Amino acid sequence: MFLKGYAVNNNRERGEEIRRQIVRDVGLHPADISQHIAKIFSITPQAVYSHTQRLEKEERLKSTGTGKGKKYYLGDLREHKSQFLLADSITEDGVWRNEYSFVFEGLPENIVDICHYGFTEMVNNVLEHSGGIHLFISVLRDKEKIMISVIDDGEGIFRKIRRLCNLDDERQALFELSKGKLTTDPDNHTGEGIFFTSRVFDEFEIDSKGVRYRHDDQFEFDVIVESEFSENEAGTSVYMLLKRDSTRDIQAVFDDYAGPDEFLFNKTVIPVRLAQYENEKLVSRSQAKRLLCRIERFKRVIFDFDGVSAIGQAFADEIFRVYARNHPDIVLVPVKMEPNVAKMVNRTGRLFEKMKVQIIDSQSNVQVVEYPEINLGGLNYHPSVTEYIEEAWKSAIDDGLVIQNDRDKYRFHVSQ
């Protein structure tokens, strides 16, 4: 029974290997794929035909013509998996170009741009930082989404950051990583790759040494949870998912974190709830200092208090009075505050300026919407009228009241 089971498994693996080769080579052999594969595996063209039929049923191949005039092409559904030795001289762009680019052929340009960016950034991280032996990459393209997994057997990303940056634990390493601009090799890397990759995909996940970080575009905040992998298991696993109907533009994401008329990554959003360990409350100055670590690298820092029900006076004072006073060139903006949080933050100083913005149809002169209280500003910052207009326009788009590309059809009135 053991030998019989072994034979079945062996045949299954060989069949999968044959089909992978068909998919890999069909682009260069559309008319003679059966003869080409038969020669490689020492099987008959008729045996190859059974595999091409299966691939057509799975929509991984498509064909035109009949008989000797039949030609095969890649179908819409595609998948590719490979394992590499890190000792080999491989590069992230070479792996993409030679092994995986066919998976993304025919997709919209914005989808390809995002996948190429995330793929090469994460593979480069493994090549230059993991200290591992193997790299495994899996890419799946189905009717709805693209899924990319990049896995290594190295030290583990959070453990390495903790060790080289002298942080308390892996959770602190993850929290710092989520801010952006964190790198263990500042001479050769900006520390922006993981941050931006997590923002351009619909779902992004890092799993390493018992800790998992997850960013999902559908939800307001990121999460840190215990991993299914134990602390003793080697390596890091990165998972990225992008819906095929996504209209996200990679340059627009970059621009969201750059200042006006600048090409620098100078803004970050800090999910304050990630600074909470277990059920602890954010009350102390030491907790605030942990939150403030490295934010001097940015010009504008947004503190997202979503999911935080209350904070202490010392915590708020350390951020919004002491740090703001000592760093007048950095704009600090708290958002999504519960009443108790806002009360504590506002005790440290005046933060917001409220303005009323009306959006009016230029042709009919009819008011489309009025936003009576647009709150902008922050410590060390006073917004311009243009910024209030921009905020109102974004709100109107989100509310479904206007179409983004029709902005020239409206005029704006701003008043206190």
C-alpha positions in Angstrom: 0.0 0.0 0.0 2.9 2.4 0.8 4.5 1.8 -2.6 1.2 2.2 -4.4 0.5 5.5 -2.6 4.1 6.6 -3.4 3.5 5.9 -7.1 0.3 7.9 -7.1 1.9 10.9 -5.5 4.9 10.6 -7.8 2.6 10.6 -10.9 0.7 13.5 -9.5 3.9 15.6 -9.0 5.1 14.7 -12.5 1.8 15.7 -14.0 2.0 19.1 -12.2 5.6 19.5 -13.4 4.5 18.8 -17.0 1.6 21.4 -16.8 3.9 24.0 -15.3 6.3 23.5 -18.2 3.5 23.8 -20.7 2.4 27.1 -19.2 6.0 28.4 -19.0 6.8 27.5 -22.7 3.5 28.0 -24.6 4.3 31.6 -25.4 7.4 30.4 -27.4 5.7 27.3 -28.8 2.1 28.1 -29.6 1.9 25.8 -32.6 4.2 22.9 -31.5 3.7 22.8 -27.7 2.8 19.1 -27.8 6.0 18.1 -29.6 8.1 20.4 -27.5 6.8 19.1 -24.2 6.9 15.5 -25.4 10.6 15.8 -26.2 11.4 17.3 -22.8 9.6 14.7 -20.8 10.1 11.7 -23.2 6.4 11.2 -23.5 4.0 11.0 -26.5 2.3 14.1 -28.0 -1.0 12.3 -27.2 0.0 12.3 -23.5 0.7 16.0 -23.7 -2.7 16.6 -25.2 -4.4 15.3 -22.1 -2.6 17.9 -20.1 -3.4 20.8 -22.5 -7.1 19.7 -22.3 -7.0 19.9 -18.6 -5.3 23.4 -18.7 -8.0 24.6 -21.1 -10.8 23.4 -18.8 -9.1 25.3 -15.9 -8.9 28.4 -18.2 -5.1 28.4 -17.8 -4.8 27.9 -21.6 -6.9 28.9 -24.6 -6.7 27.7 -28.2 -7.6 28.7 -31.7 -7.9 26.5 -34.9 -8.2 22.8 -35.2 -6.0 19.9 -36.2 -2.5 20.8 -37.3 -3.5 24.5 -37.4 -4.3 24.5 -33.7 -2.4 27.0 -31.6 -2.3 27.5 -27.8 -2.0 30.6 -25.7 -2.0 31.5 -22.1 -5.5 31.7 -20.5 -6.7 34.4 -18.2 -6.1 32.3 -15.0 -2.4 31.9 -14.3 -0.2 30.6 -11.4 3.5 30.2 -10.9 5.6 28.9 -8.0 9.4 28.7 -7.7 12.1 28.2 -5.0 15.5 29.8 -5.2 18.8 29.4 -3.4 19.8 32.7 -2.0 23.5 31.8 -2.6 22.8 32.0 -6.4 23.3 35.3 -8.1 19.7 36.3 -8.6 18.2 39.8 -8.7 14.6 40.9 -8.0 14.1 42.3 -11.5 15.6 39.2 -13.1 13.3 36.9 -11.1 10.3 39.1 -12.2 11.3 39.3 -15.8 12.4 35.7 -16.4 10.1 33.8 -14.1 6.9 35.7 -13.3 6.2 38.5 -15.8 4.0 36.3 -17.9 1.5 36.0 -15.0 0.8 39.7 -15.3 0.6 40.1 -19.1 -2.6 41.6 -20.4 -3.6 43.2 -17.1 -4.3 47.0 -16.8 -1.2 49.1 -16.4 -2.0 50.3 -12.9 -2.3 46.7 -11.7 1.0 45.7 -13.3 2.7 48.7 -11.8 1.5 47.9 -8.3 2.4 44.2 -8.6 5.8 44.9 -10.0 6.6 47.4 -7.2 5.5 45.1 -4.4 7.1 42.0 -5.9 10.5 43.5 -6.5 10.5 45.4 -3.1 9.7 42.3 -1.1 12.1 40.0 -3.0 14.9 42.6 -2.7 14.3 42.7 1.1 14.9 38.9 1.2 18.0 39.1 -1.0 19.6 41.8 1.0 18.3 41.5 4.6 17.0 38.0 5.4 20.2 36.1 5.9 18.4 33.0 4.9 19.2 30.1 2.5 16.0 29.7 0.5 13.4 32.0 -1.2 10.0 30.8 -2.2 7.7 32.8 -4.4 4.1 32.1 -5.3 1.9 34.2 -7.6 -1.8 33.4 -8.4 -4.0 35.3 -10.8 -7.6 34.3 -10.8 -10.7 36.0 -12.1 -11.0 38.4 -9.2 -7.6 39.1 -7.8 -3.8 38.8 -7.8 -2.1 37.1 -4.8 1.7 37.2 -4.2 3.5 35.4 -1.5 7.2 35.9 -0.7 8.7 33.5 1.9 12.2 33.1 3.3 13.9 31.0 6.0 16.1 33.7 7.4 16.4 35.4 10.8 12.9 37.0 10.7 12.2 40.6 9.9 10.9 41.7 13.3 13.6 40.0 15.2 16.3 41.5 13.0 14.9 45.0 13.4 14.6 44.6 17.1 18.2 43.4 17.4 19.8 46.0 15.2 17.7 48.9 16.4 17.8 48.0 20.1 14.0 47.8 20.5 12.1 46.2 23.4 10.5 43.4 21.4 9.2 42.3 18.0 5.9 44.2 18.5 7.8 47.4 18.8 9.8 46.6 15.7 6.6 46.0 13.8 5.1 49.3 15.1 8.2 51.2 13.9 8.0 49.5 10.6 4.4 50.6 10.1 5.4 54.3 10.3 7.8 54.0 7.4 11.4 55.1 6.9 12.8 52.3 9.1 15.8 50.5 7.7 18.6 48.5 9.1 20.8 49.6 6.2 20.4 53.4 5.9 23.3 53.7 3.5 21.6 51.6 0.8 17.9 51.8 1.7 15.3 54.5 2.5 13.1 52.3 4.6 10.1 53.1 2.4 9.5 49.8 0.6 7.4 47.9 3.1 5.4 51.0 4.1 4.4 51.8 0.5 3.8 48.2 -0.5 1.4 47.9 2.4 -0.5 50.9 1.1 -0.8 50.1 -2.6 -2.2 46.6 -2.2 -5.7 45.8 -1.0 -4.4 43.4 1.6 -0.8 43.2 3.0 0.5 40.8 5.7 3.8 40.1 7.3 4.1 37.0 9.4 7.3 36.3 11.4 8.4 34.8 14.7 5.0 34.6 16.4 3.8 38.0 15.3 1.6 39.0 12.4 1.0 42.5 11.0 -2.0 43.0 8.7 -3.1 46.0 6.7 -6.5 45.7 4.9 -7.7 48.6 2.8 -11.3 47.8 3.8 -10.7 48.6 7.4 -9.7 51.8 9.1 -6.8 50.4 11.2 -4.0 47.9 10.9 -3.8 45.0 13.3 -1.2 43.1 15.2 -2.1 39.5 16.2 -0.3 36.3 17.3 1.0 34.3 14.4 0.3 30.7 13.6 4.0 30.3 13.3 5.9 29.9 16.5 8.8 32.1 17.7 11.2 29.2 17.0 10.2 28.9 13.3 12.7 30.5 10.9 11.9 33.2 8.4 9.4 35.7 7.2 6.3 35.3 5.1 4.9 38.3 3.2 1.4 38.1 1.5 0.0 40.7 -0.9 -3.5 40.8 -2.5 -4.8 43.2 -5.2 -8.2 43.0 -6.7 -8.2 43.0 -10.5 -10.8 45.8 -10.8 -8.7 48.1 -8.5 -8.4 51.7 -9.9 -5.7 52.5 -7.4 -2.8 54.4 -9.0 0.7 53.9 -7.4 1.8 57.5 -8.0 -1.3 58.8 -6.3 -0.4 56.7 -3.2 3.1 58.1 -3.2 1.7 61.6 -3.6 -0.6 61.1 -0.6 2.5 60.8 1.6 4.4 63.7 0.1 4.0 67.4 0.7 2.6 69.8 -2.0 4.9 70.2 -5.0 7.4 67.7 -3.4 8.6 64.3 -4.3 9.7 63.3 -0.8 8.1 60.8 1.5 7.4 63.3 4.4 4.1 62.3 5.8 3.1 59.3 7.9 -0.1 58.1 9.6 0.4 56.4 13.0 -2.3 54.0 14.2 -2.1 54.9 17.9 -3.9 51.7 18.9 -0.9 49.6 17.8 1.1 51.2 20.6 -1.2 49.5 23.1 0.1 46.2 24.6 -2.7 43.8 25.5 -5.3 45.8 27.5 -3.0 48.5 28.8 -4.2 52.2 28.7 -2.1 54.9 27.1 -1.4 57.1 30.1 2.3 57.6 30.5 5.0 59.7 29.0 7.2 56.7 28.3 4.4 55.3 26.1 4.1 58.6 24.3 7.9 58.6 23.7 7.6 55.1 22.3 5.0 56.4 19.9 7.1 59.4 19.0 10.3 57.4 18.2 11.7 58.5 14.8 8.9 60.8 13.7 11.4 63.6 13.4 12.1 62.1 9.9 8.7 63.4 8.8 7.2 66.9 8.3 3.6 65.9 8.9 2.5 63.3 11.4 -1.1 62.2 11.6 -2.1 60.3 14.8 -5.0 58.1 14.1 -6.9 57.5 17.4 -9.4 55.1 15.9 -10.1 52.3 18.4 -8.6 54.2 21.3 -11.3 55.1 23.9 -9.2 57.2 26.3 -5.7 58.5 27.0 -4.0 60.0 30.0 -3.0 63.6 30.6 0.7 62.8 30.7 0.5 60.8 27.4 -1.3 63.7 25.6 0.9 66.4 27.1 4.1 64.7 26.0 3.0 64.5 22.4 0.9 67.6 21.8 2.7 70.1 24.1 6.2 69.0 24.9 7.1 67.4 21.6 5.2 70.0 19.6 7.1 72.8 21.4 10.5 71.2 20.9 9.8 70.4 17.2 8.1 73.4 15.7 8.9 72.3 12.1 6.8 69.1 12.5 3.0 69.3 12.0 1.1 67.0 14.5 -2.5 66.2 13.6 -4.7 64.0 15.7 -7.7 62.4 13.9 -10.7 60.1 14.6 -10.8 61.0 18.3 -13.4 59.8 20.8 -14.8 62.6 23.0 -12.6 61.6 25.9 -9.5 61.5 23.8 -10.3 64.9 22.1 -10.9 66.5 25.5 -7.5 65.4 26.7 -5.7 66.4 23.5 -7.4 69.8 23.4 -6.3 70.6 26.9 -2.7 70.7 25.6 -3.5 73.6 23.2 -5.7 74.9 20.3 -5.5 72.4 17.5 -8.1 73.0 14.9 -9.5 75.8 12.8 -13.1 75.3 11.6 -14.3 76.6 8.3 -17.6 76.2 6.3 -17.3 75.1 2.7 -20.0 75.2 0.1 -19.8 73.4 -3.2 -21.9 75.1 -5.9 -22.8 73.9 -9.4 -21.3 76.6 -11.7 -23.9 76.2 -14.5 -27.1 76.2 -12.4 -25.7 78.1 -9.5 -27.3 75.6 -7.2 -25.6 74.5 -4.0 -24.7 70.8 -4.1 -23.6 70.5 -0.5 -22.5 72.5 2.5 -20.0 71.2 5.0 -20.5 73.5 8.0 -17.5 72.4 10.0 -14.3 71.3 8.1 -11.7 70.7 10.8 -8.2 71.1 9.6 -4.9 72.2 11.1 -2.8 70.8 13.9 0.0 71.9 16.2 2.5 74.1 14.4 0.3 74.4 11.3 -2.3 76.7 9.9 -4.1 75.4 6.8 -4.8 77.5 3.6 -8.2 78.1 2.0 -7.1 75.6 -0.8 -6.7 72.9 1.8 -10.2 73.4 3.1 -11.5 73.2 -0.4 -9.5 70.0 -1.1 -10.9 68.4 2.1 -14.5 69.3 1.2 -14.1 68.0 -2.4 -12.7 64.7 -1.0 -15.7 64.4 1.3 -18.2 65.1 -1.5 -16.6 62.4 -3.6 -16.8 59.9 -0.7 -20.4 60.9 -0.2 -21.2 60.2 -3.8 -22.4 63.8 -4.5 -19.9 64.6 -7.2 -17.7 62.8 -9.8 -14.0 63.2 -9.3 -13.2 64.2 -12.8 -15.9 66.9 -13.0 -14.3 69.4 -10.6 -14.2 72.2 -13.2 -18.0 72.2 -13.2 -18.1 73.5 -9.6 -17.1 76.5 -7.6 -16.4 76.8 -3.9 -17.2 79.3 -1.1 -15.2 79.2 2.1 -16.2 81.1 5.2 -15.9 80.9 9.0 
